[in-house]
C-alpha cells in the first residue's frame, strides 16, 4: 500500500502551508528521513523529510499552492509496489484566479462538491482574523484551498474587489447631486494593490521566489494589521568597545567563536525584558499573552532571504552562552541546516542592522510579537561629557512597537533599560 504524505504541522498556531519546492519528482526514490519537499508558512520555511523509504508515485499538490495542515500532498510507494507513471499522476490541487464577482470559482474536477461543502464554515484562526479586519464574510467567499477551504489569499482577493467596488461607487457619487443630509459610513480596511511596474526593453525581469513571496506577505500583513510606533535612544558604549577589544583574541582561542557585539546586545535586551515584561508579549485579538519564557529571535540575512532563528531561554545564558548560541544559529541558517524547533517559539526579535553600516532603521514587527529592536553601527563622534567635549563610541538603539499593547512610556522604559545596561559595561566587566 502506498504511504500518503500529508501537510505537516510546522509550528504553533500554523494552520496551512505553501509548497515551496518539490525536492523529489514522480519516479524518484527517496530514503526515510531524506528531504522530500520544502514547505513555506507564515512562521517557518523548512524542508520536510520523507516518513518512509520508497518511490514517489503521485504528487497531489503542485508548487506554490497553499493547503491546510493534514491535507494529502503526495504518495510514496514502498519497496516492491508498482509505481504509476508520471502521466497517470493525479491532477494536483492548484489555486485558481478570482472571478469578476470577487470570489474564486472552483476548478472543475479538482475536488468533489460534497467535500467542498464539508469545508465551508471551517476557517483557520488566521483567516478569521483577516476576515474580521477587512470586513469580509468568509462564508461568501469561494475557497481555493484543499477541498474548497478559504485561505488568506481568498480573503485578500475578496477585499481588493470590495475596495474596487467602493471606488466605483465613490466616482458615481461625485457626478451625482449630493444628498441633502449626508450620513457618515464606516468603510472597513482592505488590502490595497501596489502600482504596476513600468518594464522597458533594457530591463530584466527576475521571477519572485516562493520564499520571497512568503516574506513579502508577512511584511505586508504586519504593516496592514499592526499599528507600528517607533522611538530611538543613543548609548555611549565606549566601555563596551574597550572590553571587547581586550577580550576578543583570548575569547576566540578559548571558546572557538568570535566575540561580537551581538551577545552584549542580547544580554541587555534580556535585562530590559525582565524590567518591562509587557514588551515580551504577543497580541491575541481579544487578549494579550504575557510570555513567561524569553526566547529571542535574531534576524539573519541569507542567500534565500531573511530568516529569524530563535535562542530559547536566552535569559538563562551568560555572554559566552549567547555568543555560542547566536553564531551557531546564524551559521546553520546560512547553510540551510536549521530545524523547525530553531524557527519557532520566539517572543521578541533583535536585528543587528549595524552590521551593514546603518545608523538609523525602522524595523517591521515580527507579529504576533509586539516589538523589535535594532542595534545600529557603533561610530566615534564628539559628545559632551560633563562640561567637556570628548570622542566617544556611540550607538543608536531603535525600537518598533505595537501601540495596541505597548504605550510610549513602556517603550521608553525598555530602550532606557537597554541603554543603561550597555553603558554600565567597562573594560573590567566579567563575561563569565
LOFI-407064 format. One record per residue (C-alpha): residue number from 1; residue in three letters; z negated, y negated, x. Coordinates in steps of 0.2 Angstrom, whole numbers, plus 5000, padded with zeros to 4 digits. Layout:
BEGIN
SITE  resi  resn    pz    py    px
SITE   NUM   ALA     Z     Y     X
...
This chain:
BEGIN
SITE  resi  resn    pz    py    px
SITE     1   UNK  5000  5000  5000
SITE     2   UNK  5004  4983  5006
SITE     3   UNK  4990  4971  5011
SITE     4   UNK  4990  4955  5001
SITE     5   UNK  4985  4939  5011
SITE     6   UNK  4978  4925  5001
SITE     7   UNK  4975  4907  5005
SITE     8   UNK  4958  4907  5014
SITE     9   UNK  4943  4895  5011
SITE    10   UNK  4944  4883  5026
SITE    11   UNK  4929  4873  5024
SITE    12   UNK  4916  4867  5012
SITE    13   UNK  4922  4859  4996
SITE    14   UNK  4940  4863  5001
SITE    15   UNK  4949  4869  4985
SITE    16   UNK  4968  4870  4991
SITE    17   UNK  4978  4872  5007
SITE    18   UNK  4995  4867  5013
SITE    19   UNK  5006  4880  5023
SITE    20   UNK  5010  4870  5039
SITE    21   UNK  5020  4884  5048
SITE    22   UNK  5023  4902  5047
SITE    23   UNK  5020  4909  5064
SITE    24   UNK  5027  4926  5059
SITE    25   UNK  5043  4929  5048
SITE    26   UNK  5048  4944  5037
SITE    27   UNK  5051  4959  5048
SITE    28   UNK  5039  4953  5062
SITE    29   UNK  5025  4964  5067
SITE    30   UNK  5008  4957  5068
SITE    31   UNK  4991  4963  5076
SITE    32   UNK  4975  4962  5067
SITE    33   UNK  4967  4945  5070
SITE    34   UNK  4983  4939  5078
SITE    35   UNK  4988  4921  5071
SITE    36   UNK  4999  4923  5056
SITE    37   UNK  5001  4905  5050
SITE    38   UNK  4995  4888  5051
SITE    39   UNK  4986  4880  5036
SITE    40   UNK  4983  4862  5033
SITE    41   UNK  4969  4855  5022
SITE    42   UNK  4961  4838  5019
SITE    43   UNK  4947  4844  5031
SITE    44   UNK  4954  4855  5044
SITE    45   UNK  4970  4861  5052
SITE    46   UNK  4968  4879  5058
SITE    47   UNK  4978  4895  5062
SITE    48   UNK  4974  4909  5050
SITE    49   UNK  4973  4927  5058
SITE    50   UNK  4980  4942  5050
SITE    51   UNK  4967  4953  5042
SITE    52   UNK  4977  4969  5046
SITE    53   UNK  4990  4976  5058
SITE    54   UNK  5007  4979  5051
SITE    55   UNK  5024  4971  5047
SITE    56   UNK  5026  4956  5037
SITE    57   UNK  5035  4962  5021
SITE    58   UNK  5035  4947  5010
SITE    59   UNK  5032  4928  5012
SITE    60   UNK  5026  4922  4995
SITE    61   UNK  5023  4903  4999
SITE    62   UNK  5035  4893  5009
SITE    63   UNK  5031  4880  5022
SITE    64   UNK  5025  4863  5016
SITE    65   UNK  5018  4870  4999
SITE    66   UNK  5001  4867  4993
SITE    67   UNK  4992  4881  4984
SITE    68   UNK  4974  4884  4978
SITE    69   UNK  4962  4894  4988
SITE    70   UNK  4964  4913  4984
SITE    71   UNK  4982  4912  4980
SITE    72   UNK  4993  4926  4987
SITE    73   UNK  5003  4919  5001
SITE    74   UNK  5011  4934  5009
SITE    75   UNK  5011  4953  5010
SITE    76   UNK  5009  4964  5026
SITE    77   UNK  5015  4982  5026
SITE    78   UNK  5003  4994  5035
SITE    79   UNK  5010  5006  5048
SITE    80   UNK  5021  5019  5040
SITE    81   UNK  5025  5009  5025
SITE    82   UNK  5043  5004  5022
SITE    83   UNK  5046  4986  5024
SITE    84   UNK  5058  4977  5012
SITE    85   UNK  5072  4967  5020
SITE    86   UNK  5072  4948  5020
SITE    87   UNK  5085  4947  5006
SITE    88   UNK  5073  4957  4995
SITE    89   UNK  5059  4944  4998
SITE    90   UNK  5051  4937  4983
SITE    91   UNK  5055  4919  4978
SITE    92   UNK  5042  4908  4987
SITE    93   UNK  5032  4896  4977
SITE    94   UNK  5038  4878  4980
SITE    95   UNK  5034  4861  4975
SITE    96   UNK  5046  4853  4963
SITE    97   UNK  5051  4835  4960
SITE    98   UNK  5044  4823  4947
SITE    99   UNK  5054  4821  4932
SITE   100   UNK  5058  4804  4924
SITE   101   UNK  5043  4806  4912
SITE   102   UNK  5032  4805  4927
SITE   103   UNK  5027  4823  4927
SITE   104   UNK  5034  4838  4936
SITE   105   UNK  5045  4852  4927
SITE   106   UNK  5041  4870  4932
SITE   107   UNK  5054  4878  4942
SITE   108   UNK  5062  4892  4931
SITE   109   UNK  5057  4910  4936
SITE   110   UNK  5043  4905  4949
SITE   111   UNK  5028  4909  4938
SITE   112   UNK  5026  4916  4920
SITE   113   UNK  5022  4904  4906
SITE   114   UNK  5006  4914  4902
SITE   115   UNK  5000  4911  4920
SITE   116   UNK  5004  4893  4919
SITE   117   UNK  4994  4891  4903
SITE   118   UNK  4979  4900  4910
SITE   119   UNK  4978  4887  4924
SITE   120   UNK  4979  4872  4913
SITE   121   UNK  4962  4863  4912
SITE   122   UNK  4956  4871  4928
SITE   123   UNK  4956  4857  4941
SITE   124   UNK  4948  4856  4958
SITE   125   UNK  4935  4843  4962
SITE   126   UNK  4947  4833  4972
SITE   127   UNK  4960  4832  4958
SITE   128   UNK  4946  4827  4945
SITE   129   UNK  4940  4813  4957
SITE   130   UNK  4958  4807  4959
SITE   131   UNK  4962  4808  4941
SITE   132   UNK  4947  4798  4937
SITE   133   UNK  4950  4785  4950
SITE   134   UNK  4969  4782  4944
SITE   135   UNK  4965  4784  4925
SITE   136   UNK  4977  4799  4924
SITE   137   UNK  4974  4813  4912
SITE   138   UNK  4977  4829  4921
SITE   139   UNK  4980  4839  4905
SITE   140   UNK  4996  4828  4903
SITE   141   UNK  5002  4832  4920
SITE   142   UNK  5014  4847  4924
SITE   143   UNK  5007  4855  4939
SITE   144   UNK  5017  4861  4954
SITE   145   UNK  5004  4872  4962
SITE   146   UNK  5002  4890  4961
SITE   147   UNK  5003  4896  4943
SITE   148   UNK  5006  4878  4937
SITE   149   UNK  4990  4871  4945
SITE   150   UNK  4988  4852  4945
SITE   151   UNK  4987  4846  4963
SITE   152   UNK  4983  4829  4970
SITE   153   UNK  5001  4825  4973
SITE   154   UNK  5005  4828  4955
SITE   155   UNK  4991  4816  4950
SITE   156   UNK  4998  4803  4963
SITE   157   UNK  5016  4805  4956
SITE   158   UNK  5010  4803  4938
SITE   159   UNK  5000  4787  4944
SITE   160   UNK  5015  4780  4953
SITE   161   UNK  5026  4782  4937
SITE   162   UNK  5012  4774  4927
SITE   163   UNK  5012  4759  4938
SITE   164   UNK  5031  4758  4937
SITE   165   UNK  5030  4758  4918
SITE   166   UNK  5016  4744  4919
SITE   167   UNK  5028  4734  4930
SITE   168   UNK  5042  4736  4917
SITE   169   UNK  5030  4730  4903
SITE   170   UNK  5025  4715  4913
SITE   171   UNK  5043  4710  4916
SITE   172   UNK  5046  4712  4897
SITE   173   UNK  5031  4701  4893
SITE   174   UNK  5037  4687  4905
SITE   175   UNK  5053  4685  4895
SITE   176   UNK  5044  4686  4878
SITE   177   UNK  5034  4672  4869
SITE   178   UNK  5016  4674  4875
SITE   179   UNK  5004  4679  4861
SITE   180   UNK  4993  4665  4854
SITE   181   UNK  4977  4674  4859
SITE   182   UNK  4980  4685  4874
SITE   183   UNK  4967  4698  4877
SITE   184   UNK  4961  4705  4894
SITE   185   UNK  4966  4723  4898
SITE   186   UNK  4960  4734  4911
SITE   187   UNK  4973  4742  4922
SITE   188   UNK  4967  4757  4932
SITE   189   UNK  4971  4758  4951
SITE   190   UNK  4986  4768  4955
SITE   191   UNK  4995  4774  4971
SITE   192   UNK  5007  4761  4977
SITE   193   UNK  5023  4767  4986
SITE   194   UNK  5027  4759  5003
SITE   195   UNK  5043  4749  5006
SITE   196   UNK  5058  4759  5012
SITE   197   UNK  5063  4758  5030
SITE   198   UNK  5079  4750  5035
SITE   199   UNK  5089  4763  5045
SITE   200   UNK  5103  4756  5057
SITE   201   UNK  5116  4765  5067
SITE   202   UNK  5107  4765  5083
SITE   203   UNK  5090  4771  5075
SITE   204   UNK  5083  4788  5077
SITE   205   UNK  5075  4797  5063
SITE   206   UNK  5060  4808  5068
SITE   207   UNK  5055  4821  5054
SITE   208   UNK  5037  4819  5049
SITE   209   UNK  5027  4835  5054
SITE   210   UNK  5016  4843  5041
SITE   211   UNK  5001  4839  5052
SITE   212   UNK  5006  4820  5052
SITE   213   UNK  5008  4821  5033
SITE   214   UNK  4991  4828  5031
SITE   215   UNK  4984  4814  5042
SITE   216   UNK  4994  4801  5033
SITE   217   UNK  4987  4807  5016
SITE   218   UNK  4969  4807  5022
SITE   219   UNK  4970  4789  5029
SITE   220   UNK  4979  4783  5013
SITE   221   UNK  4966  4791  5002
SITE   222   UNK  4952  4784  5012
SITE   223   UNK  4958  4766  5011
SITE   224   UNK  4963  4768  4992
SITE   225   UNK  4946  4775  4987
SITE   226   UNK  4933  4769  4999
SITE   227   UNK  4928  4750  4999
SITE   228   UNK  4928  4748  5018
SITE   229   UNK  4917  4734  5026
SITE   230   UNK  4916  4730  5044
SITE   231   UNK  4905  4722  5057
SITE   232   UNK  4903  4722  5076
SITE   233   UNK  4890  4718  5089
SITE   234   UNK  4891  4717  5108
SITE   235   UNK  4880  4725  5120
SITE   236   UNK  4875  4722  5138
SITE   237   UNK  4877  4739  5147
SITE   238   UNK  4876  4733  5165
SITE   239   UNK  4861  4746  5167
SITE   240   UNK  4871  4760  5159
SITE   241   UNK  4886  4757  5171
SITE   242   UNK  4874  4757  5186
SITE   243   UNK  4866  4773  5180
SITE   244   UNK  4882  4782  5178
SITE   245   UNK  4889  4776  5195
SITE   246   UNK  4873  4783  5203
SITE   247   UNK  4873  4800  5195
SITE   248   UNK  4892  4804  5192
SITE   249   UNK  4896  4813  5208
SITE   250   UNK  4879  4823  5208
SITE   251   UNK  4881  4827  5190
SITE   252   UNK  4899  4834  5192
SITE   253   UNK  4893  4845  5206
SITE   254   UNK  4878  4851  5197
SITE   255   UNK  4884  4853  5179
SITE   256   UNK  4903  4856  5182
SITE   257   UNK  4908  4842  5170
SITE   258   UNK  4911  4824  5172
SITE   259   UNK  4898  4811  5167
SITE   260   UNK  4907  4799  5155
SITE   261   UNK  4900  4785  5144
SITE   262   UNK  4903  4796  5128
SITE   263   UNK  4886  4806  5129
SITE   264   UNK  4876  4790  5131
SITE   265   UNK  4885  4783  5116
SITE   266   UNK  4882  4799  5106
SITE   267   UNK  4863  4798  5110
SITE   268   UNK  4862  4780  5105
SITE   269   UNK  4871  4785  5088
SITE   270   UNK  4858  4799  5086
SITE   271   UNK  4844  4787  5088
SITE   272   UNK  4852  4775  5076
SITE   273   UNK  4855  4788  5063
SITE   274   UNK  4836  4793  5064
SITE   275   UNK  4832  4774  5061
SITE   276   UNK  4844  4771  5047
SITE   277   UNK  4846  4788  5038
SITE   278   UNK  4857  4781  5024
SITE   279   UNK  4871  4780  5037
SITE   280   UNK  4870  4799  5039
SITE   281   UNK  4875  4802  5021
SITE   282   UNK  4890  4807  5010
SITE   283   UNK  4897  4799  4994
SITE   284   UNK  4897  4812  4980
SITE   285   UNK  4904  4802  4965
SITE   286   UNK  4888  4801  4954
SITE   287   UNK  4876  4804  4968
SITE   288   UNK  4873  4801  4987
SITE   289   UNK  4870  4816  4998
SITE   290   UNK  4857  4812  5011
SITE   291   UNK  4861  4824  5025
SITE   292   UNK  4847  4832  5035
SITE   293   UNK  4857  4838  5049
SITE   294   UNK  4865  4826  5061
SITE   295   UNK  4882  4833  5065
SITE   296   UNK  4893  4820  5074
SITE   297   UNK  4912  4821  5074
SITE   298   UNK  4922  4815  5088
SITE   299   UNK  4940  4808  5085
SITE   300   UNK  4951  4816  5099
SITE   301   UNK  4969  4812  5101
SITE   302   UNK  4980  4827  5104
SITE   303   UNK  4999  4830  5105
SITE   304   UNK  4998  4837  5087
SITE   305   UNK  4989  4822  5080
SITE   306   UNK  4971  4816  5078
SITE   307   UNK  4958  4830  5077
SITE   308   UNK  4939  4827  5074
SITE   309   UNK  4929  4842  5081
SITE   310   UNK  4910  4841  5077
SITE   311   UNK  4895  4843  5088
SITE   312   UNK  4882  4852  5077
SITE   313   UNK  4864  4846  5078
SITE   314   UNK  4868  4833  5090
SITE   315   UNK  4850  4826  5089
SITE   316   UNK  4844  4842  5097
SITE   317   UNK  4854  4839  5113
SITE   318   UNK  4850  4828  5128
SITE   319   UNK  4863  4818  5138
SITE   320   UNK  4868  4834  5148
SITE   321   UNK  4870  4844  5132
SITE   322   UNK  4880  4831  5124
SITE   323   UNK  4891  4829  5139
SITE   324   UNK  4895  4848  5140
SITE   325   UNK  4897  4849  5121
SITE   326   UNK  4909  4834  5119
SITE   327   UNK  4920  4839  5134
SITE   328   UNK  4921  4857  5128
SITE   329   UNK  4927  4852  5111
SITE   330   UNK  4939  4839  5117
SITE   331   UNK  4947  4852  5129
SITE   332   UNK  4948  4865  5116
SITE   333   UNK  4956  4853  5104
SITE   334   UNK  4970  4848  5116
SITE   335   UNK  4973  4867  5119
SITE   336   UNK  4973  4872  5101
SITE   337   UNK  4958  4883  5103
SITE   338   UNK  4946  4876  5090
SITE   339   UNK  4938  4887  5077
SITE   340   UNK  4936  4882  5059
SITE   341   UNK  4917  4880  5062
SITE   342   UNK  4921  4867  5075
SITE   343   UNK  4930  4856  5062
SITE   344   UNK  4918  4856  5048
SITE   345   UNK  4901  4850  5043
SITE   346   UNK  4902  4833  5051
SITE   347   UNK  4890  4819  5044
SITE   348   UNK  4896  4804  5055
SITE   349   UNK  4910  4800  5066
SITE   350   UNK  4911  4792  5083
SITE   351   UNK  4928  4786  5091
SITE   352   UNK  4929  4781  5109
SITE   353   UNK  4944  4769  5107
SITE   354   UNK  4939  4760  5123
SITE   355   UNK  4947  4775  5132
SITE   356   UNK  4964  4767  5129
SITE   357   UNK  4959  4750  5133
SITE   358   UNK  4954  4742  5116
SITE   359   UNK  4941  4729  5114
SITE   360   UNK  4940  4727  5095
SITE   361   UNK  4945  4740  5082
SITE   362   UNK  4943  4743  5063
SITE   363   UNK  4942  4762  5061
SITE   364   UNK  4946  4771  5044
SITE   365   UNK  4931  4781  5037
SITE   366   UNK  4932  4800  5038
SITE   367   UNK  4927  4802  5019
SITE   368   UNK  4916  4808  5012
SITE   369   UNK  4906  4802  5026
SITE   370   UNK  4900  4784  5024
SITE   371   UNK  4903  4776  5041
SITE   372   UNK  4912  4777  5058
SITE   373   UNK  4908  4769  5074
SITE   374   UNK  4919  4765  5089
SITE   375   UNK  4915  4761  5107
SITE   376   UNK  4927  4749  5115
SITE   377   UNK  4931  4746  5133
SITE   378   UNK  4917  4740  5145
SITE   379   UNK  4923  4724  5153
SITE   380   UNK  4914  4712  5165
SITE   381   UNK  4913  4694  5160
SITE   382   UNK  4902  4679  5162
SITE   383   UNK  4887  4678  5149
SITE   384   UNK  4872  4668  5148
SITE   385   UNK  4856  4676  5154
SITE   386   UNK  4841  4665  5151
SITE   387   UNK  4846  4648  5157
SITE   388   UNK  4859  4655  5169
SITE   389   UNK  4877  4662  5169
SITE   390   UNK  4879  4680  5176
SITE   391   UNK  4893  4693  5177
SITE   392   UNK  4888  4707  5166
SITE   393   UNK  4896  4723  5159
SITE   394   UNK  4899  4721  5141
SITE   395   UNK  4905  4732  5127
SITE   396   UNK  4909  4729  5108
SITE   397   UNK  4902  4742  5096
SITE   398   UNK  4912  4742  5079
SITE   399   UNK  4907  4749  5063
SITE   400   UNK  4917  4753  5047
SITE   401   UNK  4905  4757  5032
SITE   402   UNK  4907  4762  5014
SITE   403   UNK  4900  4747  5004
SITE   404   UNK  4896  4759  4989
SITE   405   UNK  4882  4767  4999
SITE   406   UNK  4878  4755  5014
SITE   407   UNK  4874  4737  5012
SITE   408   UNK  4877  4724  5026
SITE   409   UNK  4858  4724  5031
SITE   410   UNK  4858  4743  5034
SITE   411   UNK  4874  4742  5043
SITE   412   UNK  4867  4728  5054
SITE   413   UNK  4851  4738  5057
SITE   414   UNK  4862  4753  5063
SITE   415   UNK  4873  4744  5075
SITE   416   UNK  4857  4734  5081
SITE   417   UNK  4849  4751  5085
SITE   418   UNK  4864  4757  5095
SITE   419   UNK  4864  4741  5105
SITE   420   UNK  4845  4742  5108
SITE   421   UNK  4846  4760  5115
SITE   422   UNK  4861  4756  5126
SITE   423   UNK  4854  4740  5133
SITE   424   UNK  4837  4750  5137
SITE   425   UNK  4846  4761  5150
SITE   426   UNK  4843  4757  5168
SITE   427   UNK  4848  4764  5185
SITE   428   UNK  4832  4774  5185
SITE   429   UNK  4833  4782  5167
SITE   430   UNK  4832  4801  5167
SITE   431   UNK  4846  4810  5158
SITE   432   UNK  4837  4827  5158
